[in-house]
Each structure stands twice: as C-alpha cells, then as structure tokens.
Amino acid sequence: MTMLPGDGIGPHLMQGTRDVFRSAGVPIDFEVVDVKATGGEDCSETIEDAITSVQRNGVALKGNWVSPEGRNSGEMSYNVQLRHKLDLFANVVICKSFPTIETRHKDVDIIIVRENTEGEYSHLEHENVSGVIEMMKIVTEEKSERIAQFAFKFAKENNRKKVTAIHKANIMKMSDGLFLNTCRSVSKYYPDIEFKDMIIDNCAMQLVSNPKQFDVMVMPNLYGNVITNVAAALIGGPGIPPGSNYGGEYAVFESGTRNSGKGIADLNIANPISFLLASTNMLKHLGLIMHSSMIEKAVTNIVVSGKARTADIHGTTTTSEFFEILEQEIESMRSRRKQVVK
C-alpha cells in the first residue's frame, strides 16, 4: 500500500505508525512517496508520483500537505488534487468520545460525511475586473445523489438510525436547494432511517450545545470542513478523530481534521491517536480485523490507564514516547495471547 508522509507532523507520525505495525505483525509493505508541498532540495517526488502510486496499490495512508494561502498561491493544493484526480468523493470523519478524555459533552458519537470533490473546492476563481473576484460554487445532482447514497448506505451498514443533511438552502436556493432536495429524494429509499435537515448556522450552534441529537451528518464540501473541526473540538481536539476518503476504486486514510501541524512539527508533542485510528480503519478496510482490533485496544489501554497522554489531553507524554509505550503494550498483548494459546 501507499504511504504519503506529507508535511509538518506527518513524517514523524508515519514512522511511528510503521513501527507500531511491525510490533503488531501487520502483513503490509509500504511504498513510500515522500512528496513535499513545501519543497526543498531533497524533494524529487511529485504529486503525480503520489497519485500513480495510489492507483497502483488502491489504498493509501496519508499525512497532510501544507496548503499555500492567498491569491498568488498557484494551483489547487496537493490535498485537493489527490481527491479530484482519484475521485475520492466521500470524506468520512468519526467523532466519538474517547474514554477518560475529559470534555464538556459526554458520549458524543457522530459520523460526518462530506462531499469531497465539488462545491467551493472546484477551484474556479477569477478576477472579473480589477478588485472584483468571482468564485463559482459547483453543485451537481449527480454528485449530490452520490454522496447522499453513500451516507444512507453507510448509516444502514453501521446500524445508525438518523441522517441529517446540512445546507444553506434558505439563501443559496439553487445550489444548496439542489443538494437538499436530492438528499430528500434519496431518503425515501431508506424508510428505516430517520431523515432530518438543518441550516448550517443553526447546525453550528446545535452541535456545540446538544451534539447527541446528531448521528450521521451529510453535507457539501466547505460545510464539512468547518463542521468536522467543530466536532473534533467536542471530543478533545484535532488529535482524536480519524478520517477516510472513498471513491469507486481507491481509499485514502488520514487524520480527521487534515491538519499538517507545521507549527509543531519539530516539538515532538503531536497527539498520534487520530492518525493511529485512521490506520486501524485502513486495516479494517483491508480485512485485517485482528490487527486493527489489537492496535485500537492497545491505544485505548495506554490512554485510559494514564501510561501515555500527550499535552493536548492533559498529559506530558511526547509523541515518540507515546509510540514507544504503545509498542510495548502491543508486544505485551501478543505475549499474553501466546501464553493463553499454549
């Protein structure tokens, strides 16, 4: 499978995850494509190399690339290029409360399904006249139906009871109106799943005041970006929720908030939980259930027991120490399992 370290904290988390996989005996070989959006003398691989590798292997574990800001920052980011060229139309982020991590709300369990390839991320901007920028938000019936079908199918397969469509159809009557009406039409084919819709600004308020009302949420691209980060804060921050991206042929797994962490890249303080859970979801996708469960249980054990907690979740463990403690826990679990078998 493909490994894309990315920028910022990505390379450190990737190496730690490889070590954890080795400790757990995961039968995977990595094809590492070390593309750097930030450039540098050693940056010889390109985004095209990364895309080709994923096409060859079908599955990837990905760090995040830094996205340049401002009107003179060039073409669409590497992250968006990867999604578009591989048609990774569905982004799924699991925002579930982690045992013993203290937050304002308890027992949050939300699945966010985000359309990943159009909307404001269509990269269609131009300067019509000097000082006037136009941006085209693209919403199509075909892709709205595709993401709605994905959300309802995901809800059914995972025993979820409700899907809520998030929109701004009261103002963007044609674009978001199309998205909402398409979701309503698709909901009729799933009578056992409750369907609701909510305007995006009300959703932001409801999410921080009463998150338990949400189960599966489906929404256009930009709203998904914002809501994912709000939901991440509900369960302890960007270091917790895992993310995944699905298309017809390929799947790419990454942290839920897609944060490169460039500001803390050399501080050894990044929380690896989000990335580790993304990697275990990848293992489930590949049918490696035993290995996935082992790593997930080990992560839970060391956090709940207090053996390993990074600063963002009220601990003092460094990133490197977290991986070392996790490897020790996995090796201990494997040793105990062998003794039981004997």
N, C-alpha and C positions, 0 to 999 in steps of 0.2 A: 504494500500500500504506500501511498504518497505521504510524505511529511513535509510541511511547509512552515518552517520556524517563524517567518515574519520578522518584524522589528520589535524594539522595546524589550519587554519581558519574555517574549515568545521563545527565543532560543534557549533560555535558562529552563523554562517550563517544559520545553520539548525534550531536552536532555534528561531532566528528572523523570519525565514520563517513560522514556526509553529504559531507564534504569529500573523503574517500577515494573514495567512489562517483563524485563529479564528476570527479576525476582519472582514474579508470578508465573513464569514459564509460558508466557503468551506466545503462541506459534506464528509470529508475524515478522516479516522482513520489511524494513523501511527503505524506500527510495527518497532520499533527502534532496529537495530542491530549494536551495537557500537563496531566494530572491530577496533583495533589499530595496524597498521603496526609497530609502534614504541615500542609496548609492554607496560609493566607497570604492577604494582600489581593488578590493577582493570580490566585488560584486560582478561576477561574469555571467550569472544565470538571469534569465528574463521571465517576465510574466507568461510569455508564450511557452517557455520550458515548463513552467508550473502547470499550465492548462493541458499541455500534451501529456504530462505525467499522470494527471488525474484521469484523463481519457484512457490512458493505457491501463491503469490499475483499478479504476472505478470508485475508489474510496480514498479519502484524504483526512489527515489530522492537521489542523491549520492554526497558526498564530495569526495575529492581525498585523497588517501593514499600515504604517503611518499614512494618513490621507492629507495631502497638501491643502492648505486653506487659501481662500481669496481668488479673485477673478483672474489672476495671471498664473494660476497653478497648473494649467495644462489640461490634458485629457482626464477622463474619469479615473478614479483611484483603482489600484490593483485589486482591491477587495471587490469593487463593483464590476470590474472587467471579468473577474473569475466567475461571479454569479451569472452575468449576462451570457458569456460565451459557453458556459456549461449548462445554461438554462436551469439553474438551481432556483426554481420558482417559489419554493416554500421554506421559510425560516421558522424553526420551532425552538422556543426557549422555555425551559421548565423552571418555574419559580416556585419552589417548595421549601417550606421552613425546614431548617437543618436542626436536628436535636441538640439542645443545650446552648445554641447560639441565641442570645437574648435580643429580642426586637420588640417593637411596640405591639405588633399583632402576632398572634399565635396561630399555628395550623393553617398557614397560607399554602394553597395548592392550586396554582394557576398555570395553564398552558397557553402560551401566546403564539399564535400562528400568523405570520406576517408575509404578505405578498412581497416577493424579493426582486422583481425584475422590471417593474414599471413605475407608475406614479411620478413623484418628483425626482426619482433616481434615473429617469430616462435620459438625462444628460443632454437636454435640448434647451440651451440658453443662447441668447444672442442680444447684442446691443442694437436696438432698432434705430434710435438716434442717440446722439451723444448724451450721456447721463440717464438714459432710459433702458433698463434691462427687461427683457421678456423671458419668462421661463414657461415651458409647456409641460403640464402635468398630464401624463398619458394614462387613461383608464380604459381598458377594453373589456367587452363582455366575455370574450374567450378566456382571458387570464383571470377575470373576476370569478367566473364559474369554476375554473380550475382550482383556485385557492380555496373557494368555498367547499367544493367537493372534498378536497384534501382535509379541511378542518372537520367536516362532519364524519368522514371516514375515520379519521384519527380518533375522534371522540367515541365513535361506536366501538372501535377495536380496543380502546383502553378503558371501556366501561365508564365513560364520562356522561353526565346527564344533561348538560346545557352548553349551547354555543351562543356567544354574544358577538354580534357584528358591530364594530366601532367605525364611526363615519362622521362627516360634517355635511350631510345631505340637506340640511336646512339652509346652507349658504352656497355650497358647491352642488347645486341642484342637478346638474347634468352628470358630472364626473362621479361624485360620491353617491349621487342618486342611482346611477347605473350599478355601482358596486353593491349598494344596499338592496336594490330590487333583485339583483342576481342572487345574493345570499338568501333572500326570502324565497325565491323560486326553488333553490336547491334544498332548503329546509323542508319543503313539502315531501321530499323523498325519504326523509328521516323522521317519521312521526313519533318515534320513541324518544327523540332528543328535543328538549325544550329549546326554542329559539327566541332570543331577545336582540334588540339593537339599542345602541346608546351613542349619543353625540360625544365627540372626542373630549371636549372641555368638561362636560359633566363626568365622563369616564375618569378623567384625571382626579377629580375631587372624590368620586366614589371609591376609586382604587385605594387612596390613602386613608379613607375614613371607614370603609367597610369592604375589605378585599375578599371576604368569604363569599360574597354574592357571585363571584366570578368563577368559572370553571374552565372552559376553553374559550379563548377570545380570538377572533379573526379580524384582520384589518389591513388596509393598504400600507404601502411601504413606509412612508415617513411617520405615520402614527405609530406603527410598530416599533420604530427606532426609539421614539420618545417613551412609549408605554413600557417597553422592555426595561429601560433604565429606572423608571419609577418603581416597577415591580421588583427589580433587583434590590433596591434600597429597602423594600419591605422585609426581605429575608436575610439582610446582613451586608449587602453591598455587592459590587461587581465581581468579587472573588468567589461567589457562591453559584450562580445559575449556569448550567451548561446550555450550549446551543448546537443546533444541527441544521444543515441545509440539504434539501432534497430536490432532485429533478427526475426526469424519466429514466435516466441512465446512471447518474452519479450521485454520491452523497459526500458531503464535506462537514466535518465536525470541528467545533471551535468553542471558545468561551461565549457565554450568552450575550454579554454586552459589547463584544467586539472591541475591547479596549486594548490598544497596543501597549499601554503602560510605559510610554517612553520616558516619562518624568521620574520613574522609579526603577529604570532598567538596571542600574548598577548598585542598587541599595540592598538587594537580597531580602526584600520584605514582602514581595508579592505573594498573595494567597493563591495556592495552586489548586484549590478544591474545584473551582469551575472547570478548569482545564482537565483535571483528572476525571471528573464526572462526564465531561464530553467524550473523553477517551473510552470510558466504560460503556457509554451509549453506542459508540462506534463498534465496540466488541459485540454488543447485543445485535447490532445491525448485521454483523458478520456471522452470527450464530454461535459465538464463543461465550455462552451464557455462564459457564462455571468460572471462567477467568474474570468476567465482568463482575459477577457477584462477589468474588473474593476481594477484588480491589475496592469495590464500594463498601463492603463490610469493614475492611481494614481502615479506610478513610474515616468512617463513622466511629470506629473503636478509638482511634487515637485522638479525635477531636472531643468526643464525649467524655473520655477518661481524663482529658486535660494534658495528655502527653505531648500534643502538638497543636498550637494555636498561634497563628500569625497576629501581628499587631492590630489589624483591622477587625479581628474578632476577639479582642481583649486578651491577647497573649503576647509572648515575647519570642516565639519560635521564628527563626529565619526560614526563608524558602528552602535553602539547602538542608537545614536540619529537619524540616517537615518531610522532605523526600527520604532522608536517611531513616527517620523514625518509622515512616510508612513501609519502607523496605524491610526493616526489622520485624514489623508487625506481620507482614505477609509471610516472611520466612518462618516466623513462629507458628502462624496458622497452618502452613503447609507441613511443618514438622509434627504438629499435633494431629493433623489429618492422617499422616502416615502411621503414627502410633495407634490410632483408632483402627485403621485398616488391618494392622498386624494382629 
